[in-house]
Amino acid sequence: MTDATNGGRKIIWMHVLTVVSAAILIGAEVFGAAFAGGWAVANMFSLGSEGVLILQAAFFLLGIYVMIQFIRSAQVIEPFTARE
């Protein structure tokens, strides 16, 4: 299940699909928690609707960072390419 790419490397599609599938599952949890957490923290401190949006945006950015780190770590374990 590999296709040739430039430079004598092949894409290992099984590894790519595994990491993408895990990223979708984990991303749903991370971003769901970001929006729920922003709402909960803003309401706990009575920050109003603007506070909700600001905290949700901040947690969303933190979620993007978490997902980037997850994918980078997953590529170490499941490399996307291999030499021919």
mmCIF file of the N, C-alpha and C atoms, coordinates in Angstrom:
data_MODEL
# 
_entry.id   MODEL 
# 
loop_
_atom_site.group_PDB 
_atom_site.id 
_atom_site.type_symbol 
_atom_site.label_atom_id 
_atom_site.label_alt_id 
_atom_site.label_comp_id 
_atom_site.label_asym_id 
_atom_site.label_entity_id 
_atom_site.label_seq_id 
_atom_site.pdbx_PDB_ins_code 
_atom_site.Cartn_x 
_atom_site.Cartn_y 
_atom_site.Cartn_z 
_atom_site.occupancy 
_atom_site.B_iso_or_equiv 
_atom_site.pdbx_formal_charge 
_atom_site.auth_seq_id 
_atom_site.auth_comp_id 
_atom_site.auth_asym_id 
_atom_site.auth_atom_id 
_atom_site.pdbx_PDB_model_num 
ATOM 1   N N  . MET A 1 1  ? 0.822   -1.196 0.000  1.00 0.00 ? 1  MET A N  1 
ATOM 2   C CA . MET A 1 1  ? 0.000   0.000  0.000  1.00 0.00 ? 1  MET A CA 1 
ATOM 3   C C  . MET A 1 1  ? 0.865   1.258  0.000  1.00 0.00 ? 1  MET A C  1 
ATOM 4   N N  . THR A 1 2  ? 1.823   1.335  -0.866 1.00 0.00 ? 2  THR A N  1 
ATOM 5   C CA . THR A 1 2  ? 2.664   2.524  -0.942 1.00 0.00 ? 2  THR A CA 1 
ATOM 6   C C  . THR A 1 2  ? 2.680   3.054  -2.355 1.00 0.00 ? 2  THR A C  1 
ATOM 7   N N  . ASP A 1 3  ? 2.883   4.354  -2.472 1.00 0.00 ? 3  ASP A N  1 
ATOM 8   C CA . ASP A 1 3  ? 3.021   4.996  -3.769 1.00 0.00 ? 3  ASP A CA 1 
ATOM 9   C C  . ASP A 1 3  ? 4.381   5.673  -3.812 1.00 0.00 ? 3  ASP A C  1 
ATOM 10  N N  . ALA A 1 4  ? 5.001   5.662  -4.997 1.00 0.00 ? 4  ALA A N  1 
ATOM 11  C CA . ALA A 1 4  ? 6.305   6.311  -5.143 1.00 0.00 ? 4  ALA A CA 1 
ATOM 12  C C  . ALA A 1 4  ? 6.136   7.828  -5.079 1.00 0.00 ? 4  ALA A C  1 
ATOM 13  N N  . THR A 1 5  ? 7.101   8.490  -4.462 1.00 0.00 ? 5  THR A N  1 
ATOM 14  C CA . THR A 1 5  ? 7.136   9.943  -4.409 1.00 0.00 ? 5  THR A CA 1 
ATOM 15  C C  . THR A 1 5  ? 8.510   10.391 -4.849 1.00 0.00 ? 5  THR A C  1 
ATOM 16  N N  . ASN A 1 6  ? 8.748   11.660 -4.852 1.00 0.00 ? 6  ASN A N  1 
ATOM 17  C CA . ASN A 1 6  ? 10.046  12.198 -5.247 1.00 0.00 ? 6  ASN A CA 1 
ATOM 18  C C  . ASN A 1 6  ? 11.136  11.790 -4.262 1.00 0.00 ? 6  ASN A C  1 
ATOM 19  N N  . GLY A 1 7  ? 12.361  11.657 -4.770 1.00 0.00 ? 7  GLY A N  1 
ATOM 20  C CA . GLY A 1 7  ? 13.497  11.389 -3.903 1.00 0.00 ? 7  GLY A CA 1 
ATOM 21  C C  . GLY A 1 7  ? 13.631  9.955  -3.453 1.00 0.00 ? 7  GLY A C  1 
ATOM 22  N N  . GLY A 1 8  ? 12.997  9.013  -4.126 1.00 0.00 ? 8  GLY A N  1 
ATOM 23  C CA . GLY A 1 8  ? 13.143  7.613  -3.745 1.00 0.00 ? 8  GLY A CA 1 
ATOM 24  C C  . GLY A 1 8  ? 12.463  7.263  -2.440 1.00 0.00 ? 8  GLY A C  1 
ATOM 25  N N  . ARG A 1 9  ? 11.399  7.959  -2.083 1.00 0.00 ? 9  ARG A N  1 
ATOM 26  C CA . ARG A 1 9  ? 10.669  7.677  -0.852 1.00 0.00 ? 9  ARG A CA 1 
ATOM 27  C C  . ARG A 1 9  ? 9.250   7.261  -1.211 1.00 0.00 ? 9  ARG A C  1 
ATOM 28  N N  . LYS A 1 10 ? 8.675   6.435  -0.373 1.00 0.00 ? 10 LYS A N  1 
ATOM 29  C CA . LYS A 1 10 ? 7.305   5.981  -0.579 1.00 0.00 ? 10 LYS A CA 1 
ATOM 30  C C  . LYS A 1 10 ? 6.451   6.412  0.600  1.00 0.00 ? 10 LYS A C  1 
ATOM 31  N N  . ILE A 1 11 ? 5.210   6.745  0.301  1.00 0.00 ? 11 ILE A N  1 
ATOM 32  C CA . ILE A 1 11 ? 4.250   7.069  1.355  1.00 0.00 ? 11 ILE A CA 1 
ATOM 33  C C  . ILE A 1 11 ? 3.677   5.766  1.897  1.00 0.00 ? 11 ILE A C  1 
ATOM 34  N N  . ILE A 1 12 ? 3.671   5.621  3.191  1.00 0.00 ? 12 ILE A N  1 
ATOM 35  C CA . ILE A 1 12 ? 3.094   4.447  3.842  1.00 0.00 ? 12 ILE A CA 1 
ATOM 36  C C  . ILE A 1 12 ? 1.662   4.834  4.237  1.00 0.00 ? 12 ILE A C  1 
ATOM 37  N N  . TRP A 1 13 ? 0.715   4.523  3.365  1.00 0.00 ? 13 TRP A N  1 
ATOM 38  C CA . TRP A 1 13 ? -0.653  4.983  3.543  1.00 0.00 ? 13 TRP A CA 1 
ATOM 39  C C  . TRP A 1 13 ? -1.318  4.429  4.805  1.00 0.00 ? 13 TRP A C  1 
ATOM 40  N N  . MET A 1 14 ? -0.949  3.242  5.217  1.00 0.00 ? 14 MET A N  1 
ATOM 41  C CA . MET A 1 14 ? -1.532  2.685  6.438  1.00 0.00 ? 14 MET A CA 1 
ATOM 42  C C  . MET A 1 14 ? -1.170  3.550  7.651  1.00 0.00 ? 14 MET A C  1 
ATOM 43  N N  . HIS A 1 15 ? 0.070   4.026  7.703  1.00 0.00 ? 15 HIS A N  1 
ATOM 44  C CA . HIS A 1 15 ? 0.487   4.886  8.809  1.00 0.00 ? 15 HIS A CA 1 
ATOM 45  C C  . HIS A 1 15 ? -0.218  6.240  8.744  1.00 0.00 ? 15 HIS A C  1 
ATOM 46  N N  . VAL A 1 16 ? -0.328  6.783  7.532  1.00 0.00 ? 16 VAL A N  1 
ATOM 47  C CA . VAL A 1 16 ? -1.010  8.066  7.365  1.00 0.00 ? 16 VAL A CA 1 
ATOM 48  C C  . VAL A 1 16 ? -2.464  7.951  7.819  1.00 0.00 ? 16 VAL A C  1 
ATOM 49  N N  . LEU A 1 17 ? -3.149  6.910  7.393  1.00 0.00 ? 17 LEU A N  1 
ATOM 50  C CA . LEU A 1 17 ? -4.550  6.724  7.777  1.00 0.00 ? 17 LEU A CA 1 
ATOM 51  C C  . LEU A 1 17 ? -4.714  6.506  9.280  1.00 0.00 ? 17 LEU A C  1 
ATOM 52  N N  . THR A 1 18 ? -3.792  5.791  9.885  1.00 0.00 ? 18 THR A N  1 
ATOM 53  C CA . THR A 1 18 ? -3.849  5.568  11.330 1.00 0.00 ? 18 THR A CA 1 
ATOM 54  C C  . THR A 1 18 ? -3.730  6.883  12.096 1.00 0.00 ? 18 THR A C  1 
ATOM 55  N N  . VAL A 1 19 ? -2.741  7.698  11.715 1.00 0.00 ? 19 VAL A N  1 
ATOM 56  C CA . VAL A 1 19 ? -2.519  8.966  12.409 1.00 0.00 ? 19 VAL A CA 1 
ATOM 57  C C  . VAL A 1 19 ? -3.673  9.931  12.157 1.00 0.00 ? 19 VAL A C  1 
ATOM 58  N N  . VAL A 1 20 ? -4.152  10.004 10.924 1.00 0.00 ? 20 VAL A N  1 
ATOM 59  C CA . VAL A 1 20 ? -5.267  10.910 10.616 1.00 0.00 ? 20 VAL A CA 1 
ATOM 60  C C  . VAL A 1 20 ? -6.526  10.484 11.361 1.00 0.00 ? 20 VAL A C  1 
ATOM 61  N N  . SER A 1 21 ? -6.793  9.203  11.432 1.00 0.00 ? 21 SER A N  1 
ATOM 62  C CA . SER A 1 21 ? -7.966  8.715  12.159 1.00 0.00 ? 21 SER A CA 1 
ATOM 63  C C  . SER A 1 21 ? -7.875  9.059  13.646 1.00 0.00 ? 21 SER A C  1 
ATOM 64  N N  . ALA A 1 22 ? -6.713  8.840  14.232 1.00 0.00 ? 22 ALA A N  1 
ATOM 65  C CA . ALA A 1 22 ? -6.530  9.176  15.644 1.00 0.00 ? 22 ALA A CA 1 
ATOM 66  C C  . ALA A 1 22 ? -6.636  10.682 15.850 1.00 0.00 ? 22 ALA A C  1 
ATOM 67  N N  . ALA A 1 23 ? -6.108  11.473 14.911 1.00 0.00 ? 23 ALA A N  1 
ATOM 68  C CA . ALA A 1 23 ? -6.168  12.934 15.031 1.00 0.00 ? 23 ALA A CA 1 
ATOM 69  C C  . ALA A 1 23 ? -7.614  13.430 14.973 1.00 0.00 ? 23 ALA A C  1 
ATOM 70  N N  . ILE A 1 24 ? -8.436  12.802 14.137 1.00 0.00 ? 24 ILE A N  1 
ATOM 71  C CA . ILE A 1 24 ? -9.850  13.192 14.066 1.00 0.00 ? 24 ILE A CA 1 
ATOM 72  C C  . ILE A 1 24 ? -10.543 12.908 15.394 1.00 0.00 ? 24 ILE A C  1 
ATOM 73  N N  . LEU A 1 25 ? -10.309 11.732 15.949 1.00 0.00 ? 25 LEU A N  1 
ATOM 74  C CA . LEU A 1 25 ? -10.929 11.369 17.222 1.00 0.00 ? 25 LEU A CA 1 
ATOM 75  C C  . LEU A 1 25 ? -10.450 12.280 18.352 1.00 0.00 ? 25 LEU A C  1 
ATOM 76  N N  . ILE A 1 26 ? -9.167  12.465 18.464 1.00 0.00 ? 26 ILE A N  1 
ATOM 77  C CA . ILE A 1 26 ? -8.616  13.285 19.538 1.00 0.00 ? 26 ILE A CA 1 
ATOM 78  C C  . ILE A 1 26 ? -8.974  14.756 19.322 1.00 0.00 ? 26 ILE A C  1 
ATOM 79  N N  . GLY A 1 27 ? -8.970  15.201 18.057 1.00 0.00 ? 27 GLY A N  1 
ATOM 80  C CA . GLY A 1 27 ? -9.334  16.589 17.760 1.00 0.00 ? 27 GLY A CA 1 
ATOM 81  C C  . GLY A 1 27 ? -10.758 16.909 18.175 1.00 0.00 ? 27 GLY A C  1 
ATOM 82  N N  . ALA A 1 28 ? -11.684 15.979 17.956 1.00 0.00 ? 28 ALA A N  1 
ATOM 83  C CA . ALA A 1 28 ? -13.067 16.195 18.378 1.00 0.00 ? 28 ALA A CA 1 
ATOM 84  C C  . ALA A 1 28 ? -13.142 16.393 19.888 1.00 0.00 ? 28 ALA A C  1 
ATOM 85  N N  . GLU A 1 29 ? -12.377 15.626 20.621 1.00 0.00 ? 29 GLU A N  1 
ATOM 86  C CA . GLU A 1 29 ? -12.370 15.756 22.079 1.00 0.00 ? 29 GLU A CA 1 
ATOM 87  C C  . GLU A 1 29 ? -11.697 17.053 22.522 1.00 0.00 ? 29 GLU A C  1 
ATOM 88  N N  . VAL A 1 30 ? -10.571 17.377 21.901 1.00 0.00 ? 30 VAL A N  1 
ATOM 89  C CA . VAL A 1 30 ? -9.816  18.571 22.293 1.00 0.00 ? 30 VAL A CA 1 
ATOM 90  C C  . VAL A 1 30 ? -10.617 19.834 22.015 1.00 0.00 ? 30 VAL A C  1 
ATOM 91  N N  . PHE A 1 31 ? -11.186 19.941 20.806 1.00 0.00 ? 31 PHE A N  1 
ATOM 92  C CA . PHE A 1 31 ? -11.906 21.167 20.463 1.00 0.00 ? 31 PHE A CA 1 
ATOM 93  C C  . PHE A 1 31 ? -13.258 21.246 21.153 1.00 0.00 ? 31 PHE A C  1 
ATOM 94  N N  . GLY A 1 32 ? -13.877 20.109 21.402 1.00 0.00 ? 32 GLY A N  1 
ATOM 95  C CA . GLY A 1 32 ? -15.104 20.112 22.203 1.00 0.00 ? 32 GLY A CA 1 
ATOM 96  C C  . GLY A 1 32 ? -14.832 20.588 23.621 1.00 0.00 ? 32 GLY A C  1 
ATOM 97  N N  . ALA A 1 33 ? -13.739 20.120 24.190 1.00 0.00 ? 33 ALA A N  1 
ATOM 98  C CA . ALA A 1 33 ? -13.360 20.550 25.535 1.00 0.00 ? 33 ALA A CA 1 
ATOM 99  C C  . ALA A 1 33 ? -12.979 22.031 25.544 1.00 0.00 ? 33 ALA A C  1 
ATOM 100 N N  . ALA A 1 34 ? -12.376 22.515 24.454 1.00 0.00 ? 34 ALA A N  1 
ATOM 101 C CA . ALA A 1 34 ? -11.993 23.927 24.380 1.00 0.00 ? 34 ALA A CA 1 
ATOM 102 C C  . ALA A 1 34 ? -13.230 24.820 24.425 1.00 0.00 ? 34 ALA A C  1 
ATOM 103 N N  . PHE A 1 35 ? -14.239 24.481 23.649 1.00 0.00 ? 35 PHE A N  1 
ATOM 104 C CA . PHE A 1 35 ? -15.447 25.309 23.636 1.00 0.00 ? 35 PHE A CA 1 
ATOM 105 C C  . PHE A 1 35 ? -16.229 25.184 24.941 1.00 0.00 ? 35 PHE A C  1 
ATOM 106 N N  . ALA A 1 36 ? -16.353 23.978 25.461 1.00 0.00 ? 36 ALA A N  1 
ATOM 107 C CA . ALA A 1 36 ? -17.062 23.796 26.724 1.00 0.00 ? 36 ALA A CA 1 
ATOM 108 C C  . ALA A 1 36 ? -16.303 24.434 27.881 1.00 0.00 ? 36 ALA A C  1 
ATOM 109 N N  . GLY A 1 37 ? -14.981 24.287 27.873 1.00 0.00 ? 37 GLY A N  1 
ATOM 110 C CA . GLY A 1 37 ? -14.168 24.878 28.936 1.00 0.00 ? 37 GLY A CA 1 
ATOM 111 C C  . GLY A 1 37 ? -14.207 26.395 28.906 1.00 0.00 ? 37 GLY A C  1 
ATOM 112 N N  . GLY A 1 38 ? -14.172 26.989 27.708 1.00 0.00 ? 38 GLY A N  1 
ATOM 113 C CA . GLY A 1 38 ? -14.276 28.446 27.602 1.00 0.00 ? 38 GLY A CA 1 
ATOM 114 C C  . GLY A 1 38 ? -15.590 28.950 28.159 1.00 0.00 ? 38 GLY A C  1 
ATOM 115 N N  . TRP A 1 39 ? -16.664 28.254 27.831 1.00 0.00 ? 39 TRP A N  1 
ATOM 116 C CA . TRP A 1 39 ? -17.978 28.630 28.347 1.00 0.00 ? 39 TRP A CA 1 
ATOM 117 C C  . TRP A 1 39 ? -18.035 28.489 29.869 1.00 0.00 ? 39 TRP A C  1 
ATOM 118 N N  . ALA A 1 40 ? -17.531 27.369 30.387 1.00 0.00 ? 40 ALA A N  1 
ATOM 119 C CA . ALA A 1 40 ? -17.602 27.111 31.831 1.00 0.00 ? 40 ALA A CA 1 
ATOM 120 C C  . ALA A 1 40 ? -16.766 28.102 32.633 1.00 0.00 ? 40 ALA A C  1 
ATOM 121 N N  . VAL A 1 41 ? -15.540 28.346 32.198 1.00 0.00 ? 41 VAL A N  1 
ATOM 122 C CA . VAL A 1 41 ? -14.657 29.260 32.936 1.00 0.00 ? 41 VAL A CA 1 
ATOM 123 C C  . VAL A 1 41 ? -15.205 30.678 32.883 1.00 0.00 ? 41 VAL A C  1 
ATOM 124 N N  . ALA A 1 42 ? -15.686 31.112 31.717 1.00 0.00 ? 42 ALA A N  1 
ATOM 125 C CA . ALA A 1 42 ? -16.237 32.466 31.595 1.00 0.00 ? 42 ALA A CA 1 
ATOM 126 C C  . ALA A 1 42 ? -17.468 32.646 32.471 1.00 0.00 ? 42 ALA A C  1 
ATOM 127 N N  . ASN A 1 43 ? -18.312 31.637 32.543 1.00 0.00 ? 43 ASN A N  1 
ATOM 128 C CA . ASN A 1 43 ? -19.495 31.736 33.407 1.00 0.00 ? 43 ASN A CA 1 
ATOM 129 C C  . ASN A 1 43 ? -19.124 31.657 34.880 1.00 0.00 ? 43 ASN A C  1 
ATOM 130 N N  . MET A 1 44 ? -18.087 30.907 35.205 1.00 0.00 ? 44 MET A N  1 
ATOM 131 C CA . MET A 1 44 ? -17.665 30.798 36.593 1.00 0.00 ? 44 MET A CA 1 
ATOM 132 C C  . MET A 1 44 ? -17.189 32.152 37.119 1.00 0.00 ? 44 MET A C  1 
ATOM 133 N N  . PHE A 1 45 ? -16.524 32.925 36.262 1.00 0.00 ? 45 PHE A N  1 
ATOM 134 C CA . PHE A 1 45 ? -16.011 34.230 36.661 1.00 0.00 ? 45 PHE A CA 1 
ATOM 135 C C  . PHE A 1 45 ? -16.900 35.381 36.194 1.00 0.00 ? 45 PHE A C  1 
ATOM 136 N N  . SER A 1 46 ? -18.101 35.092 35.697 1.00 0.00 ? 46 SER A N  1 
ATOM 137 C CA . SER A 1 46 ? -19.072 36.087 35.231 1.00 0.00 ? 46 SER A CA 1 
ATOM 138 C C  . SER A 1 46 ? -18.446 37.074 34.254 1.00 0.00 ? 46 SER A C  1 
ATOM 139 N N  . LEU A 1 47 ? -17.818 36.552 33.195 1.00 0.00 ? 47 LEU A N  1 
ATOM 140 C CA . LEU A 1 47 ? -17.130 37.395 32.217 1.00 0.00 ? 47 LEU A CA 1 
ATOM 141 C C  . LEU A 1 47 ? -18.029 37.849 31.076 1.00 0.00 ? 47 LEU A C  1 
ATOM 142 N N  . GLY A 1 48 ? -19.236 37.344 30.997 1.00 0.00 ? 48 GLY A N  1 
ATOM 143 C CA . GLY A 1 48 ? -20.161 37.754 29.943 1.00 0.00 ? 48 GLY A CA 1 
ATOM 144 C C  . GLY A 1 48 ? -19.884 37.057 28.624 1.00 0.00 ? 48 GLY A C  1 
ATOM 145 N N  . SER A 1 49 ? -20.662 37.448 27.612 1.00 0.00 ? 49 SER A N  1 
ATOM 146 C CA . SER A 1 49 ? -20.553 36.766 26.321 1.00 0.00 ? 49 SER A CA 1 
ATOM 147 C C  . SER A 1 49 ? -19.224 37.052 25.625 1.00 0.00 ? 49 SER A C  1 
ATOM 148 N N  . GLU A 1 50 ? -18.673 38.256 25.829 1.00 0.00 ? 50 GLU A N  1 
ATOM 149 C CA . GLU A 1 50 ? -17.366 38.550 25.238 1.00 0.00 ? 50 GLU A CA 1 
ATOM 150 C C  . GLU A 1 50 ? -16.276 37.696 25.873 1.00 0.00 ? 50 GLU A C  1 
ATOM 151 N N  . GLY A 1 51 ? -16.358 37.505 27.179 1.00 0.00 ? 51 GLY A N  1 
ATOM 152 C CA . GLY A 1 51 ? -15.400 36.649 27.880 1.00 0.00 ? 51 GLY A CA 1 
ATOM 153 C C  . GLY A 1 51 ? -15.466 35.209 27.408 1.00 0.00 ? 51 GLY A C  1 
ATOM 154 N N  . VAL A 1 52 ? -16.691 34.743 27.130 1.00 0.00 ? 52 VAL A N  1 
ATOM 155 C CA . VAL A 1 52 ? -16.859 33.385 26.612 1.00 0.00 ? 52 VAL A CA 1 
ATOM 156 C C  . VAL A 1 52 ? -16.120 33.243 25.290 1.00 0.00 ? 52 VAL A C  1 
ATOM 157 N N  . LEU A 1 53 ? -16.331 34.189 24.393 1.00 0.00 ? 53 LEU A N  1 
ATOM 158 C CA . LEU A 1 53 ? -15.695 34.110 23.079 1.00 0.00 ? 53 LEU A CA 1 
ATOM 159 C C  . LEU A 1 53 ? -14.176 34.203 23.172 1.00 0.00 ? 53 LEU A C  1 
ATOM 160 N N  . ILE A 1 54 ? -13.685 35.076 24.035 1.00 0.00 ? 54 ILE A N  1 
ATOM 161 C CA . ILE A 1 54 ? -12.238 35.233 24.193 1.00 0.00 ? 54 ILE A CA 1 
ATOM 162 C C  . ILE A 1 54 ? -11.612 33.954 24.747 1.00 0.00 ? 54 ILE A C  1 
ATOM 163 N N  . LEU A 1 55 ? -12.220 33.391 25.775 1.00 0.00 ? 55 LEU A N  1 
ATOM 164 C CA . LEU A 1 55 ? -11.676 32.161 26.355 1.00 0.00 ? 55 LEU A CA 1 
ATOM 165 C C  . LEU A 1 55 ? -11.799 30.985 25.394 1.00 0.00 ? 55 LEU A C  1 
ATOM 166 N N  . GLN A 1 56 ? -12.901 30.905 24.665 1.00 0.00 ? 56 GLN A N  1 
ATOM 167 C CA . GLN A 1 56 ? -13.028 29.835 23.683 1.00 0.00 ? 56 GLN A CA 1 
ATOM 168 C C  . GLN A 1 56 ? -11.967 29.959 22.602 1.00 0.00 ? 56 GLN A C  1 
ATOM 169 N N  . ALA A 1 57 ? -11.696 31.172 22.161 1.00 0.00 ? 57 ALA A N  1 
ATOM 170 C CA . ALA A 1 57 ? -10.650 31.381 21.151 1.00 0.00 ? 57 ALA A CA 1 
ATOM 171 C C  . ALA A 1 57 ? -9.283  30.999 21.710 1.00 0.00 ? 57 ALA A C  1 
ATOM 172 N N  . ALA A 1 58 ? -9.006  31.380 22.957 1.00 0.00 ? 58 ALA A N  1 
ATOM 173 C CA . ALA A 1 58 ? -7.720  31.048 23.572 1.00 0.00 ? 58 ALA A CA 1 
ATOM 174 C C  . ALA A 1 58 ? -7.564  29.532 23.723 1.00 0.00 ? 58 ALA A C  1 
ATOM 175 N N  . PHE A 1 59 ? -8.622  28.858 24.186 1.00 0.00 ? 59 PHE A N  1 
ATOM 176 C CA . PHE A 1 59 ? -8.561  27.409 24.338 1.00 0.00 ? 59 PHE A CA 1 
ATOM 177 C C  . PHE A 1 59 ? -8.496  26.719 22.983 1.00 0.00 ? 59 PHE A C  1 
ATOM 178 N N  . PHE A 1 60 ? -9.143  27.299 21.965 1.00 0.00 ? 60 PHE A N  1 
ATOM 179 C CA . PHE A 1 60 ? -9.071  26.748 20.617 1.00 0.00 ? 60 PHE A CA 1 
ATOM 180 C C  . PHE A 1 60 ? -7.635  26.806 20.092 1.00 0.00 ? 60 PHE A C  1 
ATOM 181 N N  . LEU A 1 61 ? -6.952  27.927 20.309 1.00 0.00 ? 61 LEU A N  1 
ATOM 182 C CA . LEU A 1 61 ? -5.556  28.047 19.889 1.00 0.00 ? 61 LEU A CA 1 
ATOM 183 C C  . LEU A 1 61 ? -4.675  27.050 20.634 1.00 0.00 ? 61 LEU A C  1 
ATOM 184 N N  . LEU A 1 62 ? -4.942  26.864 21.914 1.00 0.00 ? 62 LEU A N  1 
ATOM 185 C CA . LEU A 1 62 ? -4.221  25.860 22.686 1.00 0.00 ? 62 LEU A CA 1 
ATOM 186 C C  . LEU A 1 62 ? -4.491  24.461 22.121 1.00 0.00 ? 62 LEU A C  1 
ATOM 187 N N  . GLY A 1 63 ? -5.723  24.214 21.690 1.00 0.00 ? 63 GLY A N  1 
ATOM 188 C CA . GLY A 1 63 ? -6.077  22.937 21.080 1.00 0.00 ? 63 GLY A CA 1 
ATOM 189 C C  . GLY A 1 63 ? -5.337  22.698 19.776 1.00 0.00 ? 63 GLY A C  1 
ATOM 190 N N  . ILE A 1 64 ? -5.164  23.753 18.973 1.00 0.00 ? 64 ILE A N  1 
ATOM 191 C CA . ILE A 1 64 ? -4.394  23.626 17.738 1.00 0.00 ? 64 ILE A CA 1 
ATOM 192 C C  . ILE A 1 64 ? -2.957  23.230 18.060 1.00 0.00 ? 64 ILE A C  1 
ATOM 193 N N  . TYR A 1 65 ? -2.382  23.862 19.072 1.00 0.00 ? 65 TYR A N  1 
ATOM 194 C CA . TYR A 1 65 ? -1.014  23.521 19.487 1.00 0.00 ? 65 TYR A CA 1 
ATOM 195 C C  . TYR A 1 65 ? -0.935  22.055 19.924 1.00 0.00 ? 65 TYR A C  1 
ATOM 196 N N  . VAL A 1 66 ? -1.907  21.603 20.693 1.00 0.00 ? 66 VAL A N  1 
ATOM 197 C CA . VAL A 1 66 ? -1.934  20.215 21.165 1.00 0.00 ? 66 VAL A CA 1 
ATOM 198 C C  . VAL A 1 66 ? -2.019  19.253 19.979 1.00 0.00 ? 66 VAL A C  1 
ATOM 199 N N  . MET A 1 67 ? -2.849  19.572 18.993 1.00 0.00 ? 67 MET A N  1 
ATOM 200 C CA . MET A 1 67 ? -2.999  18.686 17.845 1.00 0.00 ? 67 MET A CA 1 
ATOM 201 C C  . MET A 1 67 ? -1.735  18.656 16.982 1.00 0.00 ? 67 MET A C  1 
ATOM 202 N N  . ILE A 1 68 ? -1.081  19.785 16.825 1.00 0.00 ? 68 ILE A N  1 
ATOM 203 C CA . ILE A 1 68 ? 0.181   19.802 16.071 1.00 0.00 ? 68 ILE A CA 1 
ATOM 204 C C  . ILE A 1 68 ? 1.218   18.940 16.766 1.00 0.00 ? 68 ILE A C  1 
ATOM 205 N N  . GLN A 1 69 ? 1.319   19.063 18.080 1.00 0.00 ? 69 GLN A N  1 
ATOM 206 C CA . GLN A 1 69 ? 2.276   18.252 18.829 1.00 0.00 ? 69 GLN A CA 1 
ATOM 207 C C  . GLN A 1 69 ? 1.920   16.770 18.761 1.00 0.00 ? 69 GLN A C  1 
ATOM 208 N N  . PHE A 1 70 ? 0.629   16.455 18.783 1.00 0.00 ? 70 PHE A N  1 
ATOM 209 C CA . PHE A 1 70 ? 0.218   15.053 18.676 1.00 0.00 ? 70 PHE A CA 1 
ATOM 210 C C  . PHE A 1 70 ? 0.644   14.469 17.339 1.00 0.00 ? 70 PHE A C  1 
ATOM 211 N N  . ILE A 1 71 ? 0.379   15.186 16.255 1.00 0.00 ? 71 ILE A N  1 
ATOM 212 C CA . ILE A 1 71 ? 0.719   14.666 14.924 1.00 0.00 ? 71 ILE A CA 1 
ATOM 213 C C  . ILE A 1 71 ? 2.225   14.537 14.763 1.00 0.00 ? 71 ILE A C  1 
ATOM 214 N N  . ARG A 1 72 ? 2.980   15.504 15.274 1.00 0.00 ? 72 ARG A N  1 
ATOM 215 C CA . ARG A 1 72 ? 4.437   15.406 15.187 1.00 0.00 ? 72 ARG A CA 1 
ATOM 216 C C  . ARG A 1 72 ? 4.950   14.206 15.973 1.00 0.00 ? 72 ARG A C  1 
ATOM 217 N N  . SER A 1 73 ? 4.404   13.958 17.139 1.00 0.00 ? 73 SER A N  1 
ATOM 218 C CA . SER A 1 73 ? 4.820   12.804 17.939 1.00 0.00 ? 73 SER A CA 1 
ATOM 219 C C  . SER A 1 73 ? 4.399   11.490 17.281 1.00 0.00 ? 73 SER A C  1 
ATOM 220 N N  . ALA A 1 74 ? 3.213   11.487 16.688 1.00 0.00 ? 74 ALA A N  1 
ATOM 221 C CA . ALA A 1 74 ? 2.723   10.277 16.042 1.00 0.00 ? 74 ALA A CA 1 
ATOM 222 C C  . ALA A 1 74 ? 3.576   9.920  14.829 1.00 0.00 ? 74 ALA A C  1 
ATOM 223 N N  . GLN A 1 75 ? 4.117   10.927 14.132 1.00 0.00 ? 75 GLN A N  1 
ATOM 224 C CA . GLN A 1 75 ? 4.968   10.651 12.972 1.00 0.00 ? 75 GLN A CA 1 
ATOM 225 C C  . GLN A 1 75 ? 6.268   9.968  13.376 1.00 0.00 ? 75 GLN A C  1 
ATOM 226 N N  . VAL A 1 76 ? 6.720   10.170 14.590 1.00 0.00 ? 76 VAL A N  1 
ATOM 227 C CA . VAL A 1 76 ? 7.930   9.489  15.058 1.00 0.00 ? 76 VAL A CA 1 
ATOM 228 C C  . VAL A 1 76 ? 7.656   7.992  15.194 1.00 0.00 ? 76 VAL A C  1 
ATOM 229 N N  . ILE A 1 77 ? 6.480   7.658  15.701 1.00 0.00 ? 77 ILE A N  1 
ATOM 230 C CA . ILE A 1 77 ? 6.126   6.259  15.917 1.00 0.00 ? 77 ILE A CA 1 
ATOM 231 C C  . ILE A 1 77 ? 5.646   5.607  14.626 1.00 0.00 ? 77 ILE A C  1 
ATOM 232 N N  . GLU A 1 78 ? 4.849   6.319  13.848 1.00 0.00 ? 78 GLU A N  1 
ATOM 233 C CA . GLU A 1 78 ? 4.304   5.822  12.580 1.00 0.00 ? 78 GLU A CA 1 
ATOM 234 C C  . GLU A 1 78 ? 4.791   6.736  11.455 1.00 0.00 ? 78 GLU A C  1 
ATOM 235 N N  . PRO A 1 79 ? 6.003   6.536  10.955 1.00 0.00 ? 79 PRO A N  1 
ATOM 236 C CA . PRO A 1 79 ? 6.512   7.434  9.910  1.00 0.00 ? 79 PRO A CA 1 
ATOM 237 C C  . PRO A 1 79 ? 5.658   7.379  8.640  1.00 0.00 ? 79 PRO A C  1 
ATOM 238 N N  . PHE A 1 80 ? 5.448   8.542  8.032  1.00 0.00 ? 80 PHE A N  1 
ATOM 239 C CA . PHE A 1 80 ? 4.603   8.640  6.843  1.00 0.00 ? 80 PHE A CA 1 
ATOM 240 C C  . PHE A 1 80 ? 5.330   8.186  5.572  1.00 0.00 ? 80 PHE A C  1 
ATOM 241 N N  . THR A 1 81 ? 6.655   8.245  5.579  1.00 0.00 ? 81 THR A N  1 
ATOM 242 C CA . THR A 1 81 ? 7.406   7.862  4.384  1.00 0.00 ? 81 THR A CA 1 
ATOM 243 C C  . THR A 1 81 ? 8.520   6.884  4.754  1.00 0.00 ? 81 THR A C  1 
ATOM 244 N N  . ALA A 1 82 ? 8.960   6.155  3.726  1.00 0.00 ? 82 ALA A N  1 
ATOM 245 C CA . ALA A 1 82 ? 10.078  5.215  3.905  1.00 0.00 ? 82 ALA A CA 1 
ATOM 246 C C  . ALA A 1 82 ? 10.893  5.208  2.614  1.00 0.00 ? 82 ALA A C  1 
ATOM 247 N N  . ARG A 1 83 ? 12.160  4.913  2.755  1.00 0.00 ? 83 ARG A N  1 
ATOM 248 C CA . ARG A 1 83 ? 13.009  4.807  1.571  1.00 0.00 ? 83 ARG A CA 1 
ATOM 249 C C  . ARG A 1 83 ? 12.643  3.543  0.797  1.00 0.00 ? 83 ARG A C  1 
ATOM 250 N N  . GLU A 1 84 ? 12.802  3.621  -0.515 1.00 0.00 ? 84 GLU A N  1 
ATOM 251 C CA . GLU A 1 84 ? 12.483  2.464  -1.366 1.00 0.00 ? 84 GLU A CA 1 
ATOM 252 C C  . GLU A 1 84 ? 13.501  1.384  -1.228 1.00 0.00 ? 84 GLU A C  1 
# 
